[in-house]
Amino acid sequence: ALRDAERRYGVRFALHDGIRARTRHAITFRDIEATVVRARLDGVVGDVAEQGAAGWFSLAELATLPTSSLVAKALGALRRAEAGSDARRRR
């Protein structure tokens, strides 16, 4: 999936920190389990297929954008995972 995203968006990603969160989503007869990982943008290698329709946003910026319910669940799971990670570091 990562390599498909790299080709689609004309970039290269470097994964780090492993799996950050998981969430489940049901739509009609499909059950979807999404895995959220953290990646760093490691370089631009080509043209973005979506041109001006695509962009990069921080978590705070994403909260202001309309997203699908699956994306909202994935972002919520990521926020909860990172909040838990921050709490464990403070102990």
PDB file of N, CA, C and O in Angstrom:
ATOM      1  N   ALA A   1       0.830  -1.199   0.000  1.00  0.00           N
ATOM      2  CA  ALA A   1       0.000   0.000   0.000  1.00  0.00           C
ATOM      3  C   ALA A   1       0.872   1.259   0.000  1.00  0.00           C
ATOM      4  O   ALA A   1       0.547   2.253  -0.650  1.00  0.00           O
ATOM      5  N   LEU A   2       1.986   1.198   0.741  1.00  0.00           N
ATOM      6  CA  LEU A   2       2.872   2.359   0.798  1.00  0.00           C
ATOM      7  C   LEU A   2       3.448   2.678  -0.576  1.00  0.00           C
ATOM      8  O   LEU A   2       3.468   3.838  -0.989  1.00  0.00           O
ATOM      9  N   ARG A   3       3.912   1.662  -1.277  1.00  0.00           N
ATOM     10  CA  ARG A   3       4.492   1.884  -2.607  1.00  0.00           C
ATOM     11  C   ARG A   3       3.440   2.390  -3.583  1.00  0.00           C
ATOM     12  O   ARG A   3       3.750   3.213  -4.444  1.00  0.00           O
ATOM     13  N   ASP A   4       2.195   1.913  -3.468  1.00  0.00           N
ATOM     14  CA  ASP A   4       1.115   2.420  -4.316  1.00  0.00           C
ATOM     15  C   ASP A   4       0.886   3.908  -4.053  1.00  0.00           C
ATOM     16  O   ASP A   4       0.704   4.686  -4.990  1.00  0.00           O
ATOM     17  N   ALA A   5       0.894   4.300  -2.788  1.00  0.00           N
ATOM     18  CA  ALA A   5       0.722   5.720  -2.438  1.00  0.00           C
ATOM     19  C   ALA A   5       1.887   6.551  -2.968  1.00  0.00           C
ATOM     20  O   ALA A   5       1.683   7.668  -3.443  1.00  0.00           O
ATOM     21  N   GLU A   6       3.097   6.021  -2.893  1.00  0.00           N
ATOM     22  CA  GLU A   6       4.255   6.748  -3.413  1.00  0.00           C
ATOM     23  C   GLU A   6       4.106   7.006  -4.913  1.00  0.00           C
ATOM     24  O   GLU A   6       4.366   8.112  -5.388  1.00  0.00           O
ATOM     25  N   ARG A   7       3.688   5.987  -5.648  1.00  0.00           N
ATOM     26  CA  ARG A   7       3.504   6.162  -7.097  1.00  0.00           C
ATOM     27  C   ARG A   7       2.376   7.141  -7.386  1.00  0.00           C
ATOM     28  O   ARG A   7       2.495   7.997  -8.263  1.00  0.00           O
ATOM     29  N   ARG A   8       1.288   7.011  -6.648  1.00  0.00           N
ATOM     30  CA  ARG A   8       0.125   7.866  -6.894  1.00  0.00           C
ATOM     31  C   ARG A   8       0.436   9.335  -6.625  1.00  0.00           C
ATOM     32  O   ARG A   8       0.004  10.208  -7.377  1.00  0.00           O
ATOM     33  N   TYR A   9       1.180   9.610  -5.560  1.00  0.00           N
ATOM     34  CA  TYR A   9       1.425  10.994  -5.159  1.00  0.00           C
ATOM     35  C   TYR A   9       2.799  11.512  -5.564  1.00  0.00           C
ATOM     36  O   TYR A   9       3.130  12.663  -5.279  1.00  0.00           O
ATOM     37  N   GLY A  10       3.598  10.687  -6.219  1.00  0.00           N
ATOM     38  CA  GLY A  10       4.885  11.146  -6.719  1.00  0.00           C
ATOM     39  C   GLY A  10       5.866  11.513  -5.626  1.00  0.00           C
ATOM     40  O   GLY A  10       6.642  12.457  -5.776  1.00  0.00           O
ATOM     41  N   VAL A  11       5.840  10.773  -4.528  1.00  0.00           N
ATOM     42  CA  VAL A  11       6.726  11.056  -3.393  1.00  0.00           C
ATOM     43  C   VAL A  11       7.361   9.765  -2.905  1.00  0.00           C
ATOM     44  O   VAL A  11       7.044   8.677  -3.386  1.00  0.00           O
ATOM     45  N   ARG A  12       8.250   9.903  -1.958  1.00  0.00           N
ATOM     46  CA  ARG A  12       8.845   8.754  -1.286  1.00  0.00           C
ATOM     47  C   ARG A  12       8.616   8.951   0.215  1.00  0.00           C
ATOM     48  O   ARG A  12       8.824  10.043   0.744  1.00  0.00           O
ATOM     49  N   PHE A  13       8.186   7.882   0.893  1.00  0.00           N
ATOM     50  CA  PHE A  13       7.939   7.918   2.326  1.00  0.00           C
ATOM     51  C   PHE A  13       8.965   7.066   3.055  1.00  0.00           C
ATOM     52  O   PHE A  13       9.454   6.074   2.514  1.00  0.00           O
ATOM     53  N   ALA A  14       9.289   7.449   4.269  1.00  0.00           N
ATOM     54  CA  ALA A  14      10.101   6.640   5.170  1.00  0.00           C
ATOM     55  C   ALA A  14       9.223   6.331   6.381  1.00  0.00           C
ATOM     56  O   ALA A  14       8.807   7.239   7.101  1.00  0.00           O
ATOM     57  N   LEU A  15       8.947   5.053   6.602  1.00  0.00           N
ATOM     58  CA  LEU A  15       8.135   4.653   7.753  1.00  0.00           C
ATOM     59  C   LEU A  15       8.969   4.699   9.016  1.00  0.00           C
ATOM     60  O   LEU A  15      10.160   4.389   8.997  1.00  0.00           O
ATOM     61  N   HIS A  16       8.340   5.086  10.111  1.00  0.00           N
ATOM     62  CA  HIS A  16       8.998   5.002  11.409  1.00  0.00           C
ATOM     63  C   HIS A  16       7.953   4.849  12.495  1.00  0.00           C
ATOM     64  O   HIS A  16       6.785   5.182  12.298  1.00  0.00           O
ATOM     65  N   ASP A  17       8.369   4.357  13.613  1.00  0.00           N
ATOM     66  CA  ASP A  17       7.513   4.125  14.782  1.00  0.00           C
ATOM     67  C   ASP A  17       6.528   2.981  14.604  1.00  0.00           C
ATOM     68  O   ASP A  17       5.716   2.749  15.499  1.00  0.00           O
ATOM     69  N   GLY A  18       6.560   2.256  13.496  1.00  0.00           N
ATOM     70  CA  GLY A  18       5.673   1.114  13.317  1.00  0.00           C
ATOM     71  C   GLY A  18       4.204   1.501  13.290  1.00  0.00           C
ATOM     72  O   GLY A  18       3.847   2.629  12.952  1.00  0.00           O
ATOM     73  N   ILE A  19       3.360   0.546  13.652  1.00  0.00           N
ATOM     74  CA  ILE A  19       1.916   0.770  13.647  1.00  0.00           C
ATOM     75  C   ILE A  19       1.561   1.698  14.801  1.00  0.00           C
ATOM     76  O   ILE A  19       1.945   1.455  15.945  1.00  0.00           O
ATOM     77  N   ARG A  20       0.833   2.753  14.495  1.00  0.00           N
ATOM     78  CA  ARG A  20       0.443   3.730  15.513  1.00  0.00           C
ATOM     79  C   ARG A  20      -0.948   3.456  16.067  1.00  0.00           C
ATOM     80  O   ARG A  20      -1.200   3.676  17.252  1.00  0.00           O
ATOM     81  N   ALA A  21      -1.867   2.970  15.202  1.00  0.00           N
ATOM     82  CA  ALA A  21      -3.242   2.751  15.655  1.00  0.00           C
ATOM     83  C   ALA A  21      -3.970   1.848  14.665  1.00  0.00           C
ATOM     84  O   ALA A  21      -3.530   1.658  13.531  1.00  0.00           O
ATOM     85  N   ARG A  22      -5.080   1.305  15.116  1.00  0.00           N
ATOM     86  CA  ARG A  22      -5.969   0.519  14.246  1.00  0.00           C
ATOM     87  C   ARG A  22      -7.397   0.985  14.512  1.00  0.00           C
ATOM     88  O   ARG A  22      -7.735   1.411  15.617  1.00  0.00           O
ATOM     89  N   THR A  23      -8.220   0.893  13.483  1.00  0.00           N
ATOM     90  CA  THR A  23      -9.627   1.220  13.651  1.00  0.00           C
ATOM     91  C   THR A  23     -10.449   0.325  12.739  1.00  0.00           C
ATOM     92  O   THR A  23      -9.941  -0.206  11.752  1.00  0.00           O
ATOM     93  N   ARG A  24     -11.717   0.163  13.077  1.00  0.00           N
ATOM     94  CA  ARG A  24     -12.615  -0.675  12.276  1.00  0.00           C
ATOM     95  C   ARG A  24     -13.721   0.202  11.699  1.00  0.00           C
ATOM     96  O   ARG A  24     -14.105   1.215  12.282  1.00  0.00           O
ATOM     97  N   HIS A  25     -14.216  -0.211  10.546  1.00  0.00           N
ATOM     98  CA  HIS A  25     -15.270   0.535   9.867  1.00  0.00           C
ATOM     99  C   HIS A  25     -16.139  -0.453   9.106  1.00  0.00           C
ATOM    100  O   HIS A  25     -15.623  -1.354   8.446  1.00  0.00           O
ATOM    101  N   ALA A  26     -17.428  -0.292   9.191  1.00  0.00           N
ATOM    102  CA  ALA A  26     -18.350  -1.163   8.454  1.00  0.00           C
ATOM    103  C   ALA A  26     -19.133  -0.311   7.463  1.00  0.00           C
ATOM    104  O   ALA A  26     -19.634   0.762   7.802  1.00  0.00           O
ATOM    105  N   ILE A  27     -19.227  -0.802   6.251  1.00  0.00           N
ATOM    106  CA  ILE A  27     -20.014  -0.125   5.223  1.00  0.00           C
ATOM    107  C   ILE A  27     -20.735  -1.201   4.420  1.00  0.00           C
ATOM    108  O   ILE A  27     -20.102  -2.090   3.850  1.00  0.00           O
ATOM    109  N   THR A  28     -22.021  -1.119   4.379  1.00  0.00           N
ATOM    110  CA  THR A  28     -22.912  -2.128   3.800  1.00  0.00           C
ATOM    111  C   THR A  28     -22.451  -3.516   4.229  1.00  0.00           C
ATOM    112  O   THR A  28     -22.526  -3.829   5.417  1.00  0.00           O
ATOM    113  N   PHE A  29     -21.984  -4.345   3.332  1.00  0.00           N
ATOM    114  CA  PHE A  29     -21.603  -5.718   3.683  1.00  0.00           C
ATOM    115  C   PHE A  29     -20.098  -5.877   3.888  1.00  0.00           C
ATOM    116  O   PHE A  29     -19.605  -7.003   3.969  1.00  0.00           O
ATOM    117  N   ARG A  30     -19.373  -4.786   3.970  1.00  0.00           N
ATOM    118  CA  ARG A  30     -17.918  -4.867   4.132  1.00  0.00           C
ATOM    119  C   ARG A  30     -17.498  -4.441   5.537  1.00  0.00           C
ATOM    120  O   ARG A  30     -18.004  -3.459   6.081  1.00  0.00           O
ATOM    121  N   ASP A  31     -16.578  -5.188   6.103  1.00  0.00           N
ATOM    122  CA  ASP A  31     -15.940  -4.806   7.360  1.00  0.00           C
ATOM    123  C   ASP A  31     -14.498  -4.466   7.032  1.00  0.00           C
ATOM    124  O   ASP A  31     -13.767  -5.288   6.479  1.00  0.00           O
ATOM    125  N   ILE A  32     -14.096  -3.264   7.372  1.00  0.00           N
ATOM    126  CA  ILE A  32     -12.757  -2.767   7.039  1.00  0.00           C
ATOM    127  C   ILE A  32     -11.977  -2.565   8.322  1.00  0.00           C
ATOM    128  O   ILE A  32     -12.491  -1.981   9.276  1.00  0.00           O
ATOM    129  N   GLU A  33     -10.750  -3.037   8.356  1.00  0.00           N
ATOM    130  CA  GLU A  33      -9.846  -2.734   9.459  1.00  0.00           C
ATOM    131  C   GLU A  33      -8.711  -1.899   8.880  1.00  0.00           C
ATOM    132  O   GLU A  33      -7.974  -2.359   8.008  1.00  0.00           O
ATOM    133  N   ALA A  34      -8.576  -0.675   9.369  1.00  0.00           N
ATOM    134  CA  ALA A  34      -7.542   0.233   8.876  1.00  0.00           C
ATOM    135  C   ALA A  34      -6.394   0.275   9.873  1.00  0.00           C
ATOM    136  O   ALA A  34      -6.604   0.365  11.083  1.00  0.00           O
ATOM    137  N   THR A  35      -5.196   0.209   9.352  1.00  0.00           N
ATOM    138  CA  THR A  35      -3.993   0.319  10.161  1.00  0.00           C
ATOM    139  C   THR A  35      -3.369   1.682   9.891  1.00  0.00           C
ATOM    140  O   THR A  35      -3.134   2.044   8.738  1.00  0.00           O
ATOM    141  N   VAL A  36      -3.103   2.430  10.944  1.00  0.00           N
ATOM    142  CA  VAL A  36      -2.536   3.769  10.809  1.00  0.00           C
ATOM    143  C   VAL A  36      -1.057   3.693  11.165  1.00  0.00           C
ATOM    144  O   VAL A  36      -0.693   3.232  12.247  1.00  0.00           O
ATOM    145  N   VAL A  37      -0.213   4.145  10.254  1.00  0.00           N
ATOM    146  CA  VAL A  37       1.232   4.167  10.486  1.00  0.00           C
ATOM    147  C   VAL A  37       1.732   5.593  10.362  1.00  0.00           C
ATOM    148  O   VAL A  37       1.089   6.442   9.745  1.00  0.00           O
ATOM    149  N   ARG A  38       2.876   5.841  10.952  1.00  0.00           N
ATOM    150  CA  ARG A  38       3.499   7.163  10.847  1.00  0.00           C
ATOM    151  C   ARG A  38       4.588   7.062   9.785  1.00  0.00           C
ATOM    152  O   ARG A  38       5.383   6.121   9.770  1.00  0.00           O
ATOM    153  N   ALA A  39       4.603   8.046   8.906  1.00  0.00           N
ATOM    154  CA  ALA A  39       5.619   8.089   7.856  1.00  0.00           C
ATOM    155  C   ALA A  39       6.115   9.518   7.716  1.00  0.00           C
ATOM    156  O   ALA A  39       5.407  10.479   8.014  1.00  0.00           O
ATOM    157  N   ARG A  40       7.332   9.626   7.261  1.00  0.00           N
ATOM    158  CA  ARG A  40       7.936  10.937   7.000  1.00  0.00           C
ATOM    159  C   ARG A  40       8.035  11.095   5.482  1.00  0.00           C
ATOM    160  O   ARG A  40       8.409  10.156   4.779  1.00  0.00           O
ATOM    161  N   LEU A  41       7.702  12.267   4.988  1.00  0.00           N
ATOM    162  CA  LEU A  41       7.890  12.556   3.574  1.00  0.00           C
ATOM    163  C   LEU A  41       9.388  12.615   3.325  1.00  0.00           C
ATOM    164  O   LEU A  41      10.088  13.456   3.889  1.00  0.00           O
ATOM    165  N   ASP A  42       9.873  11.718   2.478  1.00  0.00           N
ATOM    166  CA  ASP A  42      11.316  11.568   2.281  1.00  0.00           C
ATOM    167  C   ASP A  42      11.788  12.131   0.945  1.00  0.00           C
ATOM    168  O   ASP A  42      12.973  12.033   0.623  1.00  0.00           O
ATOM    169  N   GLY A  43      10.899  12.708   0.175  1.00  0.00           N
ATOM    170  CA  GLY A  43      11.302  13.329  -1.074  1.00  0.00           C
ATOM    171  C   GLY A  43      10.220  13.278  -2.121  1.00  0.00           C
ATOM    172  O   GLY A  43       9.361  12.396  -2.112  1.00  0.00           O
ATOM    173  N   VAL A  44      10.273  14.226  -3.014  1.00  0.00           N
ATOM    174  CA  VAL A  44       9.345  14.288  -4.137  1.00  0.00           C
ATOM    175  C   VAL A  44      10.063  13.695  -5.342  1.00  0.00           C
ATOM    176  O   VAL A  44      11.178  14.101  -5.671  1.00  0.00           O
ATOM    177  N   VAL A  45       9.419  12.732  -5.998  1.00  0.00           N
ATOM    178  CA  VAL A  45      10.083  12.042  -7.104  1.00  0.00           C
ATOM    179  C   VAL A  45       9.314  12.147  -8.415  1.00  0.00           C
ATOM    180  O   VAL A  45       9.795  11.666  -9.440  1.00  0.00           O
ATOM    181  N   GLY A  46       8.151  12.752  -8.413  1.00  0.00           N
ATOM    182  CA  GLY A  46       7.375  12.840  -9.641  1.00  0.00           C
ATOM    183  C   GLY A  46       6.195  13.766  -9.481  1.00  0.00           C
ATOM    184  O   GLY A  46       6.109  14.524  -8.515  1.00  0.00           O
ATOM    185  N   ASP A  47       5.294  13.699 -10.427  1.00  0.00           N
ATOM    186  CA  ASP A  47       4.108  14.537 -10.407  1.00  0.00           C
ATOM    187  C   ASP A  47       2.998  13.887  -9.592  1.00  0.00           C
ATOM    188  O   ASP A  47       2.847  12.666  -9.605  1.00  0.00           O
ATOM    189  N   VAL A  48       2.227  14.697  -8.888  1.00  0.00           N
ATOM    190  CA  VAL A  48       1.079  14.215  -8.130  1.00  0.00           C
ATOM    191  C   VAL A  48      -0.064  13.986  -9.107  1.00  0.00           C
ATOM    192  O   VAL A  48      -0.431  14.885  -9.863  1.00  0.00           O
ATOM    193  N   ALA A  49      -0.619  12.794  -9.089  1.00  0.00           N
ATOM    194  CA  ALA A  49      -1.673  12.432 -10.037  1.00  0.00           C
ATOM    195  C   ALA A  49      -2.889  13.351  -9.917  1.00  0.00           C
ATOM    196  O   ALA A  49      -3.528  13.660 -10.923  1.00  0.00           O
ATOM    197  N   GLU A  50      -3.212  13.788  -8.707  1.00  0.00           N
ATOM    198  CA  GLU A  50      -4.404  14.609  -8.493  1.00  0.00           C
ATOM    199  C   GLU A  50      -4.156  16.096  -8.733  1.00  0.00           C
ATOM    200  O   GLU A  50      -5.084  16.898  -8.631  1.00  0.00           O
ATOM    201  N   GLN A  51      -2.936  16.468  -9.046  1.00  0.00           N
ATOM    202  CA  GLN A  51      -2.575  17.873  -9.280  1.00  0.00           C
ATOM    203  C   GLN A  51      -3.009  18.725  -8.095  1.00  0.00           C
ATOM    204  O   GLN A  51      -2.638  18.426  -6.960  1.00  0.00           O
ATOM    205  N   GLY A  52      -3.788  19.782  -8.330  1.00  0.00           N
ATOM    206  CA  GLY A  52      -4.195  20.710  -7.266  1.00  0.00           C
ATOM    207  C   GLY A  52      -5.208  20.155  -6.296  1.00  0.00           C
ATOM    208  O   GLY A  52      -5.484  20.785  -5.276  1.00  0.00           O
ATOM    209  N   ALA A  53      -5.781  18.981  -6.582  1.00  0.00           N
ATOM    210  CA  ALA A  53      -6.794  18.402  -5.694  1.00  0.00           C
ATOM    211  C   ALA A  53      -6.179  17.682  -4.502  1.00  0.00           C
ATOM    212  O   ALA A  53      -6.902  17.265  -3.597  1.00  0.00           O
ATOM    213  N   ALA A  54      -4.861  17.528  -4.485  1.00  0.00           N
ATOM    214  CA  ALA A  54      -4.181  16.832  -3.391  1.00  0.00           C
ATOM    215  C   ALA A  54      -3.364  17.836  -2.590  1.00  0.00           C
ATOM    216  O   ALA A  54      -2.959  18.875  -3.111  1.00  0.00           O
ATOM    217  N   GLY A  55      -3.127  17.522  -1.334  1.00  0.00           N
ATOM    218  CA  GLY A  55      -2.312  18.399  -0.504  1.00  0.00           C
ATOM    219  C   GLY A  55      -1.846  17.685   0.745  1.00  0.00           C
ATOM    220  O   GLY A  55      -2.315  16.589   1.051  1.00  0.00           O
ATOM    221  N   TRP A  56      -0.934  18.294   1.463  1.00  0.00           N
ATOM    222  CA  TRP A  56      -0.399  17.758   2.717  1.00  0.00           C
ATOM    223  C   TRP A  56      -0.872  18.650   3.842  1.00  0.00           C
ATOM    224  O   TRP A  56      -0.784  19.875   3.756  1.00  0.00           O
ATOM    225  N   PHE A  57      -1.381  18.025   4.911  1.00  0.00           N
ATOM    226  CA  PHE A  57      -1.978  18.776   6.008  1.00  0.00           C
ATOM    227  C   PHE A  57      -1.520  18.214   7.340  1.00  0.00           C
ATOM    228  O   PHE A  57      -1.283  17.013   7.474  1.00  0.00           O
ATOM    229  N   SER A  58      -1.398  19.100   8.330  1.00  0.00           N
ATOM    230  CA  SER A  58      -1.104  18.661   9.694  1.00  0.00           C
ATOM    231  C   SER A  58      -2.385  18.073  10.287  1.00  0.00           C
ATOM    232  O   SER A  58      -3.467  18.233   9.722  1.00  0.00           O
ATOM    233  N   LEU A  59      -2.255  17.390  11.429  1.00  0.00           N
ATOM    234  CA  LEU A  59      -3.447  16.852  12.094  1.00  0.00           C
ATOM    235  C   LEU A  59      -4.423  17.968  12.452  1.00  0.00           C
ATOM    236  O   LEU A  59      -5.636  17.799  12.328  1.00  0.00           O
ATOM    237  N   ALA A  60      -3.897  19.108  12.896  1.00  0.00           N
ATOM    238  CA  ALA A  60      -4.770  20.234  13.251  1.00  0.00           C
ATOM    239  C   ALA A  60      -5.511  20.754  12.018  1.00  0.00           C
ATOM    240  O   ALA A  60      -6.699  21.067  12.092  1.00  0.00           O
ATOM    241  N   GLU A  61      -4.816  20.847  10.893  1.00  0.00           N
ATOM    242  CA  GLU A  61      -5.463  21.301   9.658  1.00  0.00           C
ATOM    243  C   GLU A  61      -6.503  20.299   9.177  1.00  0.00           C
ATOM    244  O   GLU A  61      -7.564  20.690   8.692  1.00  0.00           O
ATOM    245  N   LEU A  62      -6.204  19.007   9.307  1.00  0.00           N
ATOM    246  CA  LEU A  62      -7.154  17.978   8.880  1.00  0.00           C
ATOM    247  C   LEU A  62      -8.467  18.067   9.641  1.00  0.00           C
ATOM    248  O   LEU A  62      -9.526  17.753   9.098  1.00  0.00           O
ATOM    249  N   ALA A  63      -8.398  18.492  10.895  1.00  0.00           N
ATOM    250  CA  ALA A  63      -9.608  18.596  11.707  1.00  0.00           C
ATOM    251  C   ALA A  63     -10.585  19.618  11.134  1.00  0.00           C
ATOM    252  O   ALA A  63     -11.775  19.575  11.445  1.00  0.00           O
ATOM    253  N   THR A  64     -10.101  20.532  10.305  1.00  0.00           N
ATOM    254  CA  THR A  64     -10.969  21.569   9.733  1.00  0.00           C
ATOM    255  C   THR A  64     -11.502  21.195   8.356  1.00  0.00           C
ATOM    256  O   THR A  64     -12.310  21.931   7.789  1.00  0.00           O
ATOM    257  N   LEU A  65     -11.061  20.059   7.807  1.00  0.00           N
ATOM    258  CA  LEU A  65     -11.446  19.658   6.459  1.00  0.00           C
ATOM    259  C   LEU A  65     -12.533  18.589   6.479  1.00  0.00           C
ATOM    260  O   LEU A  65     -12.591  17.781   7.405  1.00  0.00           O
ATOM    261  N   PRO A  66     -13.391  18.580   5.465  1.00  0.00           N
ATOM    262  CA  PRO A  66     -14.369  17.487   5.381  1.00  0.00           C
ATOM    263  C   PRO A  66     -13.639  16.195   5.006  1.00  0.00           C
ATOM    264  O   PRO A  66     -12.830  16.182   4.077  1.00  0.00           O
ATOM    265  N   THR A  67     -13.922  15.124   5.720  1.00  0.00           N
ATOM    266  CA  THR A  67     -13.295  13.829   5.442  1.00  0.00           C
ATOM    267  C   THR A  67     -14.364  12.744   5.506  1.00  0.00           C
ATOM    268  O   THR A  67     -15.465  12.965   6.011  1.00  0.00           O
ATOM    269  N   SER A  68     -14.026  11.593   4.993  1.00  0.00           N
ATOM    270  CA  SER A  68     -14.942  10.464   5.103  1.00  0.00           C
ATOM    271  C   SER A  68     -14.974   9.998   6.558  1.00  0.00           C
ATOM    272  O   SER A  68     -14.103  10.351   7.352  1.00  0.00           O
ATOM    273  N   SER A  69     -15.983   9.205   6.894  1.00  0.00           N
ATOM    274  CA  SER A  69     -16.070   8.712   8.278  1.00  0.00           C
ATOM    275  C   SER A  69     -14.912   7.774   8.589  1.00  0.00           C
ATOM    276  O   SER A  69     -14.460   7.735   9.733  1.00  0.00           O
ATOM    277  N   LEU A  70     -14.414   7.012   7.610  1.00  0.00           N
ATOM    278  CA  LEU A  70     -13.264   6.142   7.850  1.00  0.00           C
ATOM    279  C   LEU A  70     -12.016   6.969   8.163  1.00  0.00           C
ATOM    280  O   LEU A  70     -11.268   6.626   9.079  1.00  0.00           O
ATOM    281  N   VAL A  71     -11.784   8.037   7.428  1.00  0.00           N
ATOM    282  CA  VAL A  71     -10.633   8.908   7.698  1.00  0.00           C
ATOM    283  C   VAL A  71     -10.783   9.546   9.076  1.00  0.00           C
ATOM    284  O   VAL A  71      -9.809   9.639   9.822  1.00  0.00           O
ATOM    285  N   ALA A  72     -11.985   9.984   9.419  1.00  0.00           N
ATOM    286  CA  ALA A  72     -12.213  10.577  10.742  1.00  0.00           C
ATOM    287  C   ALA A  72     -11.912   9.562  11.849  1.00  0.00           C
ATOM    288  O   ALA A  72     -11.318   9.918  12.866  1.00  0.00           O
ATOM    289  N   LYS A  73     -12.315   8.303  11.659  1.00  0.00           N
ATOM    290  CA  LYS A  73     -12.022   7.262  12.654  1.00  0.00           C
ATOM    291  C   LYS A  73     -10.521   7.013  12.762  1.00  0.00           C
ATOM    292  O   LYS A  73      -9.993   6.863  13.865  1.00  0.00           O
ATOM    293  N   ALA A  74      -9.833   6.967  11.624  1.00  0.00           N
ATOM    294  CA  ALA A  74      -8.383   6.734  11.630  1.00  0.00           C
ATOM    295  C   ALA A  74      -7.661   7.884  12.329  1.00  0.00           C
ATOM    296  O   ALA A  74      -6.735   7.650  13.105  1.00  0.00           O
ATOM    297  N   LEU A  75      -8.072   9.117  12.063  1.00  0.00           N
ATOM    298  CA  LEU A  75      -7.439  10.267  12.716  1.00  0.00           C
ATOM    299  C   LEU A  75      -7.725  10.275  14.212  1.00  0.00           C
ATOM    300  O   LEU A  75      -6.850  10.613  15.009  1.00  0.00           O
ATOM    301  N   GLY A  76      -8.945   9.904  14.598  1.00  0.00           N
ATOM    302  CA  GLY A  76      -9.279   9.811  16.015  1.00  0.00           C
ATOM    303  C   GLY A  76      -8.447   8.750  16.715  1.00  0.00           C
ATOM    304  O   GLY A  76      -7.962   8.967  17.826  1.00  0.00           O
ATOM    305  N   ALA A  77      -8.280   7.594  16.064  1.00  0.00           N
ATOM    306  CA  ALA A  77      -7.458   6.522  16.638  1.00  0.00           C
ATOM    307  C   ALA A  77      -6.009   6.978  16.774  1.00  0.00           C
ATOM    308  O   ALA A  77      -5.345   6.661  17.761  1.00  0.00           O
ATOM    309  N   LEU A  78      -5.522   7.717  15.788  1.00  0.00           N
ATOM    310  CA  LEU A  78      -4.155   8.232  15.850  1.00  0.00           C
ATOM    311  C   LEU A  78      -3.999   9.226  16.992  1.00  0.00           C
ATOM    312  O   LEU A  78      -3.022   9.169  17.739  1.00  0.00           O
ATOM    313  N   ARG A  79      -4.951  10.132  17.130  1.00  0.00           N
ATOM    314  CA  ARG A  79      -4.886  11.108  18.238  1.00  0.00           C
ATOM    315  C   ARG A  79      -4.880  10.399  19.595  1.00  0.00           C
ATOM    316  O   ARG A  79      -4.098  10.750  20.479  1.00  0.00           O
ATOM    317  N   ARG A  80      -5.752   9.401  19.756  1.00  0.00           N
ATOM    318  CA  ARG A  80      -5.804   8.664  21.030  1.00  0.00           C
ATOM    319  C   ARG A  80      -4.495   7.918  21.283  1.00  0.00           C
ATOM    320  O   ARG A  80      -3.991   7.905  22.407  1.00  0.00           O
ATOM    321  N   ALA A  81      -3.950   7.303  20.246  1.00  0.00           N
ATOM    322  CA  ALA A  81      -2.690   6.560  20.399  1.00  0.00           C
ATOM    323  C   ALA A  81      -1.553   7.504  20.772  1.00  0.00           C
ATOM    324  O   ALA A  81      -0.733   7.181  21.632  1.00  0.00           O
ATOM    325  N   GLU A  82      -1.500   8.658  20.135  1.00  0.00           N
ATOM    326  CA  GLU A  82      -0.425   9.604  20.434  1.00  0.00           C
ATOM    327  C   GLU A  82      -0.604  10.225  21.811  1.00  0.00           C
ATOM    328  O   GLU A  82       0.384  10.493  22.495  1.00  0.00           O
ATOM    329  N   ALA A  83      -1.846  10.460  22.232  1.00  0.00           N
ATOM    330  CA  ALA A  83      -2.087  10.984  23.575  1.00  0.00           C
ATOM    331  C   ALA A  83      -1.655   9.959  24.613  1.00  0.00           C
ATOM    332  O   ALA A  83      -1.062  10.322  25.629  1.00  0.00           O
ATOM    333  N   GLY A  84      -1.945   8.678  24.371  1.00  0.00           N
ATOM    334  CA  GLY A  84      -1.515   7.618  25.284  1.00  0.00           C
ATOM    335  C   GLY A  84      -0.014   7.493  25.320  1.00  0.00           C
ATOM    336  O   GLY A  84       0.566   7.253  26.379  1.00  0.00           O
ATOM    337  N   SER A  85       0.627   7.652  24.174  1.00  0.00           N
ATOM    338  CA  SER A  85       2.084   7.583  24.083  1.00  0.00           C
ATOM    339  C   SER A  85       2.717   8.736  24.856  1.00  0.00           C
ATOM    340  O   SER A  85       3.714   8.547  25.553  1.00  0.00           O
ATOM    341  N   ASP A  86       2.138   9.927  24.733  1.00  0.00           N
ATOM    342  CA  ASP A  86       2.650  11.096  25.465  1.00  0.00           C
ATOM    343  C   ASP A  86       2.489  10.892  26.970  1.00  0.00           C
ATOM    344  O   ASP A  86       3.382  11.243  27.742  1.00  0.00           O
ATOM    345  N   ALA A  87       1.348  10.324  27.393  1.00  0.00           N
ATOM    346  CA  ALA A  87       1.115  10.089  28.816  1.00  0.00           C
ATOM    347  C   ALA A  87       2.117   9.070  29.371  1.00  0.00           C
ATOM    348  O   ALA A  87       2.605   9.229  30.490  1.00  0.00           O
ATOM    349  N   ARG A  88       2.425   8.024  28.591  1.00  0.00           N
ATOM    350  CA  ARG A  88       3.385   7.030  29.051  1.00  0.00           C
ATOM    351  C   ARG A  88       4.796   7.642  29.166  1.00  0.00           C
ATOM    352  O   ARG A  88       5.551   7.289  30.073  1.00  0.00           O
ATOM    353  N   ARG A  89       5.145   8.545  28.259  1.00  0.00           N
ATOM    354  CA  ARG A  89       6.477   9.178  28.321  1.00  0.00           C
ATOM    355  C   ARG A  89       6.630  10.054  29.555  1.00  0.00           C
ATOM    356  O   ARG A  89       7.730  10.184  30.093  1.00  0.00           O
ATOM    357  N   ARG A  90       5.530  10.660  30.007  1.00  0.00           N
ATOM    358  CA  ARG A  90       5.601  11.570  31.169  1.00  0.00           C
ATOM    359  C   ARG A  90       5.745  10.806  32.483  1.00  0.00           C
ATOM    360  O   ARG A  90       6.147  11.385  33.491  1.00  0.00           O
ATOM    361  N   ARG A  91       5.424   9.527  32.483  1.00  0.00           N
ATOM    362  CA  ARG A  91       5.489   8.732  33.739  1.00  0.00           C
ATOM    363  C   ARG A  91       6.903   8.462  34.140  1.00  0.00           C
ATOM    364  O   ARG A  91       7.142   7.815  35.160  1.00  0.00           O
TER     365      ARG A  91
END
